[in-house]
Structures are given as structure tokens and as C-alpha cells.
Amino acid sequence: MKHIFAIVGSASADSANLKLIKRIAASTSEIFTIHIFEALKTIPHFDADLSIGNTPQSVLDFRELIENTH
């Protein structure tokens, strides 16, 4: 049996991605074991609420790169 480590890219409690991964995990449980990492929100750079007013420069730089990429 294959083991898959899935990272949910959303910090939202009502994440559509999390729901999708959970549905895939449930429907493929006889084929795969899917370990879902739901704690991305605990990493400050991934929780916008933790950086309001005190955003780390590296996050600001990353956002700028995204905004300026065409």
C-alpha cells in the first residue's frame, strides 16, 4: 500500500482543498494511506492574521515577487 503525505495549502478552517483531500482519502483508503498535514496555519508565514501590521520582510518580498510576475 502506498503512503501519501498531503499538505493542505489553505489555512482556512473551511478549506475546499482540505475537503477534497479528505474525500479522496476516504474513497481510496483501500489503495492509499493518505496522511493529511492540516497544520500549515501554525507556520506564521502561512497565516495572514499573524502578520497583520508586523509582516516579516521575507513575506513582503515574496508577495511583491508574485504581484510583479506577469
mmCIF file of the N, C-alpha and C atoms, coordinates in Angstrom:
data_MODEL
# 
_entry.id   MODEL 
# 
loop_
_atom_site.group_PDB 
_atom_site.id 
_atom_site.type_symbol 
_atom_site.label_atom_id 
_atom_site.label_alt_id 
_atom_site.label_comp_id 
_atom_site.label_asym_id 
_atom_site.label_entity_id 
_atom_site.label_seq_id 
_atom_site.pdbx_PDB_ins_code 
_atom_site.Cartn_x 
_atom_site.Cartn_y 
_atom_site.Cartn_z 
_atom_site.occupancy 
_atom_site.B_iso_or_equiv 
_atom_site.pdbx_formal_charge 
_atom_site.auth_seq_id 
_atom_site.auth_comp_id 
_atom_site.auth_asym_id 
_atom_site.auth_atom_id 
_atom_site.pdbx_PDB_model_num 
ATOM 1   N N  . MET A 1 1  ? 0.851   -1.183 0.000   1.00 0.00 ? 1  MET A N  1 
ATOM 2   C CA . MET A 1 1  ? 0.000   0.000  0.000   1.00 0.00 ? 1  MET A CA 1 
ATOM 3   C C  . MET A 1 1  ? 0.891   1.238  0.000   1.00 0.00 ? 1  MET A C  1 
ATOM 4   N N  . LYS A 1 2  ? 0.587   2.171  -0.860  1.00 0.00 ? 2  LYS A N  1 
ATOM 5   C CA . LYS A 1 2  ? 1.333   3.431  -0.940  1.00 0.00 ? 2  LYS A CA 1 
ATOM 6   C C  . LYS A 1 2  ? 0.903   4.364  0.180   1.00 0.00 ? 2  LYS A C  1 
ATOM 7   N N  . HIS A 1 3  ? 1.866   5.124  0.667   1.00 0.00 ? 3  HIS A N  1 
ATOM 8   C CA . HIS A 1 3  ? 1.606   6.150  1.665   1.00 0.00 ? 3  HIS A CA 1 
ATOM 9   C C  . HIS A 1 3  ? 1.829   7.502  1.005   1.00 0.00 ? 3  HIS A C  1 
ATOM 10  N N  . ILE A 1 4  ? 0.857   8.383  1.135   1.00 0.00 ? 4  ILE A N  1 
ATOM 11  C CA . ILE A 1 4  ? 0.933   9.716  0.541   1.00 0.00 ? 4  ILE A CA 1 
ATOM 12  C C  . ILE A 1 4  ? 0.830   10.748 1.651   1.00 0.00 ? 4  ILE A C  1 
ATOM 13  N N  . PHE A 1 5  ? 1.713   11.740 1.591   1.00 0.00 ? 5  PHE A N  1 
ATOM 14  C CA . PHE A 1 5  ? 1.688   12.848 2.540   1.00 0.00 ? 5  PHE A CA 1 
ATOM 15  C C  . PHE A 1 5  ? 1.113   14.043 1.812   1.00 0.00 ? 5  PHE A C  1 
ATOM 16  N N  . ALA A 1 6  ? -0.069  14.482 2.199   1.00 0.00 ? 6  ALA A N  1 
ATOM 17  C CA . ALA A 1 6  ? -0.754  15.594 1.541   1.00 0.00 ? 6  ALA A CA 1 
ATOM 18  C C  . ALA A 1 6  ? -0.679  16.832 2.417   1.00 0.00 ? 6  ALA A C  1 
ATOM 19  N N  . ILE A 1 7  ? -0.263  17.920 1.812   1.00 0.00 ? 7  ILE A N  1 
ATOM 20  C CA . ILE A 1 7  ? -0.190  19.196 2.517   1.00 0.00 ? 7  ILE A CA 1 
ATOM 21  C C  . ILE A 1 7  ? -1.338  20.063 2.038   1.00 0.00 ? 7  ILE A C  1 
ATOM 22  N N  . VAL A 1 8  ? -2.170  20.488 2.968   1.00 0.00 ? 8  VAL A N  1 
ATOM 23  C CA . VAL A 1 8  ? -3.275  21.379 2.630   1.00 0.00 ? 8  VAL A CA 1 
ATOM 24  C C  . VAL A 1 8  ? -2.698  22.785 2.545   1.00 0.00 ? 8  VAL A C  1 
ATOM 25  N N  . GLY A 1 9  ? -2.841  23.407 1.382   1.00 0.00 ? 9  GLY A N  1 
ATOM 26  C CA . GLY A 1 9  ? -2.240  24.710 1.144   1.00 0.00 ? 9  GLY A CA 1 
ATOM 27  C C  . GLY A 1 9  ? -3.060  25.882 1.646   1.00 0.00 ? 9  GLY A C  1 
ATOM 28  N N  . SER A 1 10 ? -4.149  25.611 2.324   1.00 0.00 ? 10 SER A N  1 
ATOM 29  C CA . SER A 1 10 ? -5.003  26.679 2.827   1.00 0.00 ? 10 SER A CA 1 
ATOM 30  C C  . SER A 1 10 ? -5.005  26.669 4.347   1.00 0.00 ? 10 SER A C  1 
ATOM 31  N N  . ALA A 1 11 ? -5.019  27.842 4.929   1.00 0.00 ? 11 ALA A N  1 
ATOM 32  C CA . ALA A 1 11 ? -5.109  27.944 6.382   1.00 0.00 ? 11 ALA A CA 1 
ATOM 33  C C  . ALA A 1 11 ? -6.552  28.127 6.837   1.00 0.00 ? 11 ALA A C  1 
ATOM 34  N N  . SER A 1 12 ? -7.464  28.169 5.902   1.00 0.00 ? 12 SER A N  1 
ATOM 35  C CA . SER A 1 12 ? -8.873  28.386 6.211   1.00 0.00 ? 12 SER A CA 1 
ATOM 36  C C  . SER A 1 12 ? -9.484  27.156 6.889   1.00 0.00 ? 12 SER A C  1 
ATOM 37  N N  . ALA A 1 13 ? -10.294 27.397 7.897   1.00 0.00 ? 13 ALA A N  1 
ATOM 38  C CA . ALA A 1 13 ? -10.965 26.294 8.591   1.00 0.00 ? 13 ALA A CA 1 
ATOM 39  C C  . ALA A 1 13 ? -11.981 25.609 7.680   1.00 0.00 ? 13 ALA A C  1 
ATOM 40  N N  . ASP A 1 14 ? -12.468 26.324 6.683   1.00 0.00 ? 14 ASP A N  1 
ATOM 41  C CA . ASP A 1 14 ? -13.465 25.776 5.766   1.00 0.00 ? 14 ASP A CA 1 
ATOM 42  C C  . ASP A 1 14 ? -12.845 25.549 4.381   1.00 0.00 ? 14 ASP A C  1 
ATOM 43  N N  . SER A 1 15 ? -11.636 25.037 4.360   1.00 0.00 ? 15 SER A N  1 
ATOM 44  C CA . SER A 1 15 ? -10.879 24.870 3.137   1.00 0.00 ? 15 SER A CA 1 
ATOM 45  C C  . SER A 1 15 ? -11.502 23.844 2.187   1.00 0.00 ? 15 SER A C  1 
ATOM 46  N N  . ALA A 1 16 ? -11.736 24.268 0.963   1.00 0.00 ? 16 ALA A N  1 
ATOM 47  C CA . ALA A 1 16 ? -12.229 23.347 -0.065  1.00 0.00 ? 16 ALA A CA 1 
ATOM 48  C C  . ALA A 1 16 ? -11.161 22.302 -0.385  1.00 0.00 ? 16 ALA A C  1 
ATOM 49  N N  . ASN A 1 17 ? -9.893  22.706 -0.339  1.00 0.00 ? 17 ASN A N  1 
ATOM 50  C CA . ASN A 1 17 ? -8.803  21.761 -0.598  1.00 0.00 ? 17 ASN A CA 1 
ATOM 51  C C  . ASN A 1 17 ? -8.779  20.649 0.444   1.00 0.00 ? 17 ASN A C  1 
ATOM 52  N N  . LEU A 1 18 ? -8.970  21.003 1.703   1.00 0.00 ? 18 LEU A N  1 
ATOM 53  C CA . LEU A 1 18 ? -8.990  20.003 2.761   1.00 0.00 ? 18 LEU A CA 1 
ATOM 54  C C  . LEU A 1 18 ? -10.155 19.038 2.557   1.00 0.00 ? 18 LEU A C  1 
ATOM 55  N N  . LYS A 1 19 ? -11.317 19.581 2.236   1.00 0.00 ? 19 LYS A N  1 
ATOM 56  C CA . LYS A 1 19 ? -12.485 18.725 1.986   1.00 0.00 ? 19 LYS A CA 1 
ATOM 57  C C  . LYS A 1 19 ? -12.214 17.763 0.838   1.00 0.00 ? 19 LYS A C  1 
ATOM 58  N N  . LEU A 1 20 ? -11.593 18.261 -0.221  1.00 0.00 ? 20 LEU A N  1 
ATOM 59  C CA . LEU A 1 20 ? -11.279 17.426 -1.373  1.00 0.00 ? 20 LEU A CA 1 
ATOM 60  C C  . LEU A 1 20 ? -10.292 16.324 -1.002  1.00 0.00 ? 20 LEU A C  1 
ATOM 61  N N  . ILE A 1 21 ? -9.229  16.681 -0.301  1.00 0.00 ? 21 ILE A N  1 
ATOM 62  C CA . ILE A 1 21 ? -8.240  15.682 0.100   1.00 0.00 ? 21 ILE A CA 1 
ATOM 63  C C  . ILE A 1 21 ? -8.871  14.632 1.008   1.00 0.00 ? 21 ILE A C  1 
ATOM 64  N N  . LYS A 1 22 ? -9.714  15.053 1.941   1.00 0.00 ? 22 LYS A N  1 
ATOM 65  C CA . LYS A 1 22 ? -10.385 14.091 2.828   1.00 0.00 ? 22 LYS A CA 1 
ATOM 66  C C  . LYS A 1 22 ? -11.292 13.155 2.033   1.00 0.00 ? 22 LYS A C  1 
ATOM 67  N N  . ARG A 1 23 ? -11.989 13.690 1.038   1.00 0.00 ? 23 ARG A N  1 
ATOM 68  C CA . ARG A 1 23 ? -12.859 12.851 0.202   1.00 0.00 ? 23 ARG A CA 1 
ATOM 69  C C  . ARG A 1 23 ? -12.025 11.854 -0.601  1.00 0.00 ? 23 ARG A C  1 
ATOM 70  N N  . ILE A 1 24 ? -10.920 12.323 -1.157  1.00 0.00 ? 24 ILE A N  1 
ATOM 71  C CA . ILE A 1 24 ? -10.028 11.426 -1.898  1.00 0.00 ? 24 ILE A CA 1 
ATOM 72  C C  . ILE A 1 24 ? -9.479  10.352 -0.970  1.00 0.00 ? 24 ILE A C  1 
ATOM 73  N N  . ALA A 1 25 ? -9.070  10.743 0.231   1.00 0.00 ? 25 ALA A N  1 
ATOM 74  C CA . ALA A 1 25 ? -8.539  9.782  1.202   1.00 0.00 ? 25 ALA A CA 1 
ATOM 75  C C  . ALA A 1 25 ? -9.575  8.723  1.551   1.00 0.00 ? 25 ALA A C  1 
ATOM 76  N N  . ALA A 1 26 ? -10.812 9.153  1.751   1.00 0.00 ? 26 ALA A N  1 
ATOM 77  C CA . ALA A 1 26 ? -11.866 8.204  2.113   1.00 0.00 ? 26 ALA A CA 1 
ATOM 78  C C  . ALA A 1 26 ? -12.183 7.253  0.959   1.00 0.00 ? 26 ALA A C  1 
ATOM 79  N N  . SER A 1 27 ? -12.203 7.779  -0.255  1.00 0.00 ? 27 SER A N  1 
ATOM 80  C CA . SER A 1 27 ? -12.596 6.945  -1.390  1.00 0.00 ? 27 SER A CA 1 
ATOM 81  C C  . SER A 1 27 ? -11.463 6.064  -1.920  1.00 0.00 ? 27 SER A C  1 
ATOM 82  N N  . THR A 1 28 ? -10.238 6.312  -1.489  1.00 0.00 ? 28 THR A N  1 
ATOM 83  C CA . THR A 1 28 ? -9.108  5.500  -1.949  1.00 0.00 ? 28 THR A CA 1 
ATOM 84  C C  . THR A 1 28 ? -8.422  4.764  -0.800  1.00 0.00 ? 28 THR A C  1 
ATOM 85  N N  . SER A 1 29 ? -9.098  4.644  0.326   1.00 0.00 ? 29 SER A N  1 
ATOM 86  C CA . SER A 1 29 ? -8.470  4.068  1.527   1.00 0.00 ? 29 SER A CA 1 
ATOM 87  C C  . SER A 1 29 ? -8.007  2.624  1.347   1.00 0.00 ? 29 SER A C  1 
ATOM 88  N N  . GLU A 1 30 ? -8.554  1.921  0.377   1.00 0.00 ? 30 GLU A N  1 
ATOM 89  C CA . GLU A 1 30 ? -8.111  0.545  0.126   1.00 0.00 ? 30 GLU A CA 1 
ATOM 90  C C  . GLU A 1 30 ? -6.876  0.507  -0.770  1.00 0.00 ? 30 GLU A C  1 
ATOM 91  N N  . ILE A 1 31 ? -6.548  1.640  -1.385  1.00 0.00 ? 31 ILE A N  1 
ATOM 92  C CA . ILE A 1 31 ? -5.413  1.709  -2.306  1.00 0.00 ? 31 ILE A CA 1 
ATOM 93  C C  . ILE A 1 31 ? -4.240  2.477  -1.700  1.00 0.00 ? 31 ILE A C  1 
ATOM 94  N N  . PHE A 1 32 ? -4.559  3.618  -1.057  1.00 0.00 ? 32 PHE A N  1 
ATOM 95  C CA . PHE A 1 32 ? -3.549  4.505  -0.494  1.00 0.00 ? 32 PHE A CA 1 
ATOM 96  C C  . PHE A 1 32 ? -3.827  4.779  0.978   1.00 0.00 ? 32 PHE A C  1 
ATOM 97  N N  . THR A 1 33 ? -2.761  5.083  1.699   1.00 0.00 ? 33 THR A N  1 
ATOM 98  C CA . THR A 1 33 ? -2.898  5.671  3.020   1.00 0.00 ? 33 THR A CA 1 
ATOM 99  C C  . THR A 1 33 ? -2.469  7.116  2.859   1.00 0.00 ? 33 THR A C  1 
ATOM 100 N N  . ILE A 1 34 ? -3.398  8.027  3.057   1.00 0.00 ? 34 ILE A N  1 
ATOM 101 C CA . ILE A 1 34 ? -3.088  9.442  2.887   1.00 0.00 ? 34 ILE A CA 1 
ATOM 102 C C  . ILE A 1 34 ? -3.013  10.106 4.256   1.00 0.00 ? 34 ILE A C  1 
ATOM 103 N N  . HIS A 1 35 ? -1.834  10.639 4.546   1.00 0.00 ? 35 HIS A N  1 
ATOM 104 C CA . HIS A 1 35 ? -1.614  11.389 5.781   1.00 0.00 ? 35 HIS A CA 1 
ATOM 105 C C  . HIS A 1 35 ? -1.790  12.866 5.431   1.00 0.00 ? 35 HIS A C  1 
ATOM 106 N N  . ILE A 1 36 ? -2.734  13.507 6.072   1.00 0.00 ? 36 ILE A N  1 
ATOM 107 C CA . ILE A 1 36 ? -3.049  14.899 5.734   1.00 0.00 ? 36 ILE A CA 1 
ATOM 108 C C  . ILE A 1 36 ? -2.424  15.842 6.752   1.00 0.00 ? 36 ILE A C  1 
ATOM 109 N N  . PHE A 1 37 ? -1.580  16.737 6.258   1.00 0.00 ? 37 PHE A N  1 
ATOM 110 C CA . PHE A 1 37 ? -0.983  17.774 7.098   1.00 0.00 ? 37 PHE A CA 1 
ATOM 111 C C  . PHE A 1 37 ? -1.898  18.987 7.054   1.00 0.00 ? 37 PHE A C  1 
ATOM 112 N N  . GLU A 1 38 ? -2.561  19.237 8.173   1.00 0.00 ? 38 GLU A N  1 
ATOM 113 C CA . GLU A 1 38 ? -3.525  20.344 8.260   1.00 0.00 ? 38 GLU A CA 1 
ATOM 114 C C  . GLU A 1 38 ? -2.989  21.527 9.052   1.00 0.00 ? 38 GLU A C  1 
ATOM 115 N N  . ALA A 1 39 ? -1.744  21.467 9.483   1.00 0.00 ? 39 ALA A N  1 
ATOM 116 C CA . ALA A 1 39 ? -1.218  22.470 10.408  1.00 0.00 ? 39 ALA A CA 1 
ATOM 117 C C  . ALA A 1 39 ? -0.399  23.560 9.732   1.00 0.00 ? 39 ALA A C  1 
ATOM 118 N N  . LEU A 1 40 ? -0.582  23.771 8.441   1.00 0.00 ? 40 LEU A N  1 
ATOM 119 C CA . LEU A 1 40 ? 0.162   24.823 7.764   1.00 0.00 ? 40 LEU A CA 1 
ATOM 120 C C  . LEU A 1 40 ? -0.088  26.177 8.425   1.00 0.00 ? 40 LEU A C  1 
ATOM 121 N N  . LYS A 1 41 ? -1.277  26.331 8.998   1.00 0.00 ? 41 LYS A N  1 
ATOM 122 C CA . LYS A 1 41 ? -1.642  27.580 9.666   1.00 0.00 ? 41 LYS A CA 1 
ATOM 123 C C  . LYS A 1 41 ? -0.731  27.893 10.856  1.00 0.00 ? 41 LYS A C  1 
ATOM 124 N N  . THR A 1 42 ? -0.131  26.891 11.424  1.00 0.00 ? 42 THR A N  1 
ATOM 125 C CA . THR A 1 42 ? 0.740   27.124 12.579  1.00 0.00 ? 42 THR A CA 1 
ATOM 126 C C  . THR A 1 42 ? 2.076   27.729 12.180  1.00 0.00 ? 42 THR A C  1 
ATOM 127 N N  . ILE A 1 43 ? 2.358   27.732 10.867  1.00 0.00 ? 43 ILE A N  1 
ATOM 128 C CA . ILE A 1 43 ? 3.573   28.353 10.371  1.00 0.00 ? 43 ILE A CA 1 
ATOM 129 C C  . ILE A 1 43 ? 3.233   29.817 10.087  1.00 0.00 ? 43 ILE A C  1 
ATOM 130 N N  . PRO A 1 44 ? 3.805   30.762 10.809  1.00 0.00 ? 44 PRO A N  1 
ATOM 131 C CA . PRO A 1 44 ? 3.384   32.161 10.716  1.00 0.00 ? 44 PRO A CA 1 
ATOM 132 C C  . PRO A 1 44 ? 3.301   32.732 9.309   1.00 0.00 ? 44 PRO A C  1 
ATOM 133 N N  . HIS A 1 45 ? 4.183   32.356 8.435   1.00 0.00 ? 45 HIS A N  1 
ATOM 134 C CA . HIS A 1 45 ? 4.171   32.913 7.081   1.00 0.00 ? 45 HIS A CA 1 
ATOM 135 C C  . HIS A 1 45 ? 2.940   32.474 6.293   1.00 0.00 ? 45 HIS A C  1 
ATOM 136 N N  . PHE A 1 46 ? 2.234   31.470 6.768   1.00 0.00 ? 46 PHE A N  1 
ATOM 137 C CA . PHE A 1 46 ? 1.065   30.976 6.059   1.00 0.00 ? 46 PHE A CA 1 
ATOM 138 C C  . PHE A 1 46 ? -0.247  31.406 6.694   1.00 0.00 ? 46 PHE A C  1 
ATOM 139 N N  . ASP A 1 47 ? -0.188  32.163 7.763   1.00 0.00 ? 47 ASP A N  1 
ATOM 140 C CA . ASP A 1 47 ? -1.399  32.668 8.405   1.00 0.00 ? 47 ASP A CA 1 
ATOM 141 C C  . ASP A 1 47 ? -1.349  34.194 8.366   1.00 0.00 ? 47 ASP A C  1 
ATOM 142 N N  . ALA A 1 48 ? -2.079  34.752 7.423   1.00 0.00 ? 48 ALA A N  1 
ATOM 143 C CA . ALA A 1 48 ? -2.043  36.207 7.237   1.00 0.00 ? 48 ALA A CA 1 
ATOM 144 C C  . ALA A 1 48 ? -2.406  36.973 8.505   1.00 0.00 ? 48 ALA A C  1 
ATOM 145 N N  . ASP A 1 49 ? -3.272  36.410 9.339   1.00 0.00 ? 49 ASP A N  1 
ATOM 146 C CA . ASP A 1 49 ? -3.672  37.088 10.572  1.00 0.00 ? 49 ASP A CA 1 
ATOM 147 C C  . ASP A 1 49 ? -2.493  37.290 11.515  1.00 0.00 ? 49 ASP A C  1 
ATOM 148 N N  . LEU A 1 50 ? -1.486  36.430 11.442  1.00 0.00 ? 50 LEU A N  1 
ATOM 149 C CA . LEU A 1 50 ? -0.329  36.552 12.328  1.00 0.00 ? 50 LEU A CA 1 
ATOM 150 C C  . LEU A 1 50 ? 0.659   37.612 11.854  1.00 0.00 ? 50 LEU A C  1 
ATOM 151 N N  . SER A 1 51 ? 0.474   38.100 10.612  1.00 0.00 ? 51 SER A N  1 
ATOM 152 C CA . SER A 1 51 ? 1.439   39.071 10.103  1.00 0.00 ? 51 SER A CA 1 
ATOM 153 C C  . SER A 1 51 ? 0.817   40.424 9.789   1.00 0.00 ? 51 SER A C  1 
ATOM 154 N N  . ILE A 1 52 ? -0.411  40.653 10.227  1.00 0.00 ? 52 ILE A N  1 
ATOM 155 C CA . ILE A 1 52 ? -1.040  41.955 10.011  1.00 0.00 ? 52 ILE A CA 1 
ATOM 156 C C  . ILE A 1 52 ? -0.319  42.985 10.874  1.00 0.00 ? 52 ILE A C  1 
ATOM 157 N N  . GLY A 1 53 ? 0.166   44.021 10.226  1.00 0.00 ? 53 GLY A N  1 
ATOM 158 C CA . GLY A 1 53 ? 0.843   45.088 10.958  1.00 0.00 ? 53 GLY A CA 1 
ATOM 159 C C  . GLY A 1 53 ? 2.276   44.788 11.331  1.00 0.00 ? 53 GLY A C  1 
ATOM 160 N N  . ASN A 1 54 ? 2.701   43.554 11.206  1.00 0.00 ? 54 ASN A N  1 
ATOM 161 C CA . ASN A 1 54 ? 4.067   43.187 11.559  1.00 0.00 ? 54 ASN A CA 1 
ATOM 162 C C  . ASN A 1 54 ? 4.555   42.104 10.601  1.00 0.00 ? 54 ASN A C  1 
ATOM 163 N N  . THR A 1 55 ? 4.307   42.319 9.327   1.00 0.00 ? 55 THR A N  1 
ATOM 164 C CA . THR A 1 55 ? 4.642   41.315 8.320   1.00 0.00 ? 55 THR A CA 1 
ATOM 165 C C  . THR A 1 55 ? 6.153   41.199 8.157   1.00 0.00 ? 55 THR A C  1 
ATOM 166 N N  . PRO A 1 56 ? 6.687   39.987 8.271   1.00 0.00 ? 56 PRO A N  1 
ATOM 167 C CA . PRO A 1 56 ? 8.128   39.799 8.073   1.00 0.00 ? 56 PRO A CA 1 
ATOM 168 C C  . PRO A 1 56 ? 8.542   40.244 6.667   1.00 0.00 ? 56 PRO A C  1 
ATOM 169 N N  . GLN A 1 57 ? 9.723   40.815 6.543   1.00 0.00 ? 57 GLN A N  1 
ATOM 170 C CA . GLN A 1 57 ? 10.208  41.318 5.255   1.00 0.00 ? 57 GLN A CA 1 
ATOM 171 C C  . GLN A 1 57 ? 10.243  40.223 4.194   1.00 0.00 ? 57 GLN A C  1 
ATOM 172 N N  . SER A 1 58 ? 10.602  39.024 4.584   1.00 0.00 ? 58 SER A N  1 
ATOM 173 C CA . SER A 1 58 ? 10.661  37.933 3.605   1.00 0.00 ? 58 SER A CA 1 
ATOM 174 C C  . SER A 1 58 ? 9.291   37.654 3.000   1.00 0.00 ? 58 SER A C  1 
ATOM 175 N N  . VAL A 1 59 ? 8.239   37.805 3.789   1.00 0.00 ? 59 VAL A N  1 
ATOM 176 C CA . VAL A 1 59 ? 6.878   37.608 3.289   1.00 0.00 ? 59 VAL A CA 1 
ATOM 177 C C  . VAL A 1 59 ? 6.507   38.756 2.352   1.00 0.00 ? 59 VAL A C  1 
ATOM 178 N N  . LEU A 1 60 ? 6.871   39.990 2.724   1.00 0.00 ? 60 LEU A N  1 
ATOM 179 C CA . LEU A 1 60 ? 6.606   41.141 1.859   1.00 0.00 ? 60 LEU A CA 1 
ATOM 180 C C  . LEU A 1 60 ? 7.319   40.984 0.515   1.00 0.00 ? 60 LEU A C  1 
ATOM 181 N N  . ASP A 1 61 ? 8.567   40.529 0.561   1.00 0.00 ? 61 ASP A N  1 
ATOM 182 C CA . ASP A 1 61 ? 9.330   40.310 -0.669  1.00 0.00 ? 61 ASP A CA 1 
ATOM 183 C C  . ASP A 1 61 ? 8.678   39.239 -1.541  1.00 0.00 ? 61 ASP A C  1 
ATOM 184 N N  . PHE A 1 62 ? 8.237   38.167 -0.912  1.00 0.00 ? 62 PHE A N  1 
ATOM 185 C CA . PHE A 1 62 ? 7.577   37.083 -1.640  1.00 0.00 ? 62 PHE A CA 1 
ATOM 186 C C  . PHE A 1 62 ? 6.293   37.581 -2.294  1.00 0.00 ? 62 PHE A C  1 
ATOM 187 N N  . ARG A 1 63 ? 5.497   38.331 -1.566  1.00 0.00 ? 63 ARG A N  1 
ATOM 188 C CA . ARG A 1 63 ? 4.259   38.887 -2.117  1.00 0.00 ? 63 ARG A CA 1 
ATOM 189 C C  . ARG A 1 63 ? 4.558   39.810 -3.297  1.00 0.00 ? 63 ARG A C  1 
ATOM 190 N N  . GLU A 1 64 ? 5.608   40.603 -3.176  1.00 0.00 ? 64 GLU A N  1 
ATOM 191 C CA . GLU A 1 64 ? 5.981   41.511 -4.252  1.00 0.00 ? 64 GLU A CA 1 
ATOM 192 C C  . GLU A 1 64 ? 6.386   40.750 -5.502  1.00 0.00 ? 64 GLU A C  1 
ATOM 193 N N  . LEU A 1 65 ? 7.140   39.673 -5.318  1.00 0.00 ? 65 LEU A N  1 
ATOM 194 C CA . LEU A 1 65 ? 7.521   38.845 -6.463  1.00 0.00 ? 65 LEU A CA 1 
ATOM 195 C C  . LEU A 1 65 ? 6.283   38.298 -7.172  1.00 0.00 ? 65 LEU A C  1 
ATOM 196 N N  . ILE A 1 66 ? 5.323   37.847 -6.420  1.00 0.00 ? 66 ILE A N  1 
ATOM 197 C CA . ILE A 1 66 ? 4.097   37.312 -7.004  1.00 0.00 ? 66 ILE A CA 1 
ATOM 198 C C  . ILE A 1 66 ? 3.351   38.407 -7.764  1.00 0.00 ? 66 ILE A C  1 
ATOM 199 N N  . GLU A 1 67 ? 3.216   39.562 -7.146  1.00 0.00 ? 67 GLU A N  1 
ATOM 200 C CA . GLU A 1 67 ? 2.488   40.666 -7.761  1.00 0.00 ? 67 GLU A CA 1 
ATOM 201 C C  . GLU A 1 67 ? 3.161   41.179 -9.030  1.00 0.00 ? 67 GLU A C  1 
ATOM 202 N N  . ASN A 1 68 ? 4.470   41.101 -9.101  1.00 0.00 ? 68 ASN A N  1 
ATOM 203 C CA . ASN A 1 68 ? 5.204   41.641 -10.232 1.00 0.00 ? 68 ASN A CA 1 
ATOM 204 C C  . ASN A 1 68 ? 5.533   40.610 -11.310 1.00 0.00 ? 68 ASN A C  1 
ATOM 205 N N  . THR A 1 69 ? 5.106   39.398 -11.117 1.00 0.00 ? 69 THR A N  1 
ATOM 206 C CA . THR A 1 69 ? 5.327   38.362 -12.114 1.00 0.00 ? 69 THR A CA 1 
ATOM 207 C C  . THR A 1 69 ? 4.153   38.344 -13.083 1.00 0.00 ? 69 THR A C  1 
ATOM 208 N N  . HIS A 1 70 ? 4.462   38.462 -14.357 1.00 0.00 ? 70 HIS A N  1 
ATOM 209 C CA . HIS A 1 70 ? 3.408   38.505 -15.383 1.00 0.00 ? 70 HIS A CA 1 
ATOM 210 C C  . HIS A 1 70 ? 3.415   37.246 -16.194 1.00 0.00 ? 70 HIS A C  1 
# 
